[in-house]
Amino acid sequence: MTPIIDAYAHVALPRFLALEDMLRLMDREGVTAALLSTAETCPDLLEISRALVAHPDRFRAVGMPVGRSPEHVRAAIRAQLASGFSGIRLPAAFIAANPDVLAILGEAGAFPLVVGDQGLRVAAELLADFLDEFPASFVLAGHFAGPADPALLSAHPEVSRLFDHPRFHVAFTRHGALGHTPLEAWAAAVVARIGWGRVLWGSEWPVALWRDETYRTTLDWALRLNPTAADLQAIRHDNAHRLLFARPIAPRPLGPEWDMTALKRHADVWLFPPSLNLSEERHRPIMLAYEAWGGERRGRYSEFMLQMAETGIANQGNHTP
């Protein structure tokens, strides 16, 4: 079996996965390594740091621009990079409003994992300048680099300049959430522009699960673009290995003073949008029970939830006086 690297997965508690949850998933799916991230709704940087320190051969990490003030945000970014994080997840709009943050990454030889829309147009010029100024760094654009009309790639010089840069890479992530966009046409245009050698794959797990996707459906999404076997190996392993894992790292624990969970943006876990919202506390035992049930090997998450509901109804009926 060809080894797989997941270039975008969420480890952070209580919203996402614990380190041990991620390791079980990887071992089940034949995933040798993963790039870990989190989000504003769960800025648990310490769990990511724990994973990085425990398994530096299997994990790389991108942190977050989180803090109580602009100065605290920048101090936190430097602390994350100093502890062994390889980069920072930055929304394109944040870069446009805070361009100095890119220099912090560049001076550390780190990279931004950028998320946004419209081909990252709002930050495209800044990102291209960053690549020119810091040759040891690269840019990884998550979520298909902001799907839009494929004509955008040629219509705006700043977007063209960014996508044509040899150290600009695109991660195919958030597959199911982008169904409302012309995703296949955009992805095909991106591949035609940059080639499979600059494309990575990431599951966005466990968020993909909440949309009733399976790990395999995210992994196989690119098949609809008719890649060759060599192309598939490039996006599933080789490109991520070259960019993220070719050089060993020696991380150290991120200090407890960088526990940012108190600054989280509160949000429910949304299942099968827009149908069902659950608190993080109520959702986590259900997600773990699904994995114990057999996960996608037995059925989709929605099927498990339906079975659980039917069992509950039957049990309630059995106890009706």
Summary of the structure (lengths in Angstrom):
residues: 321
radius of gyration: 19.8
end to end distance: 55.7
largest distance: 74.7
contacts: 1055
relative contact order: 0.13
helix: 53%
strand: 16%
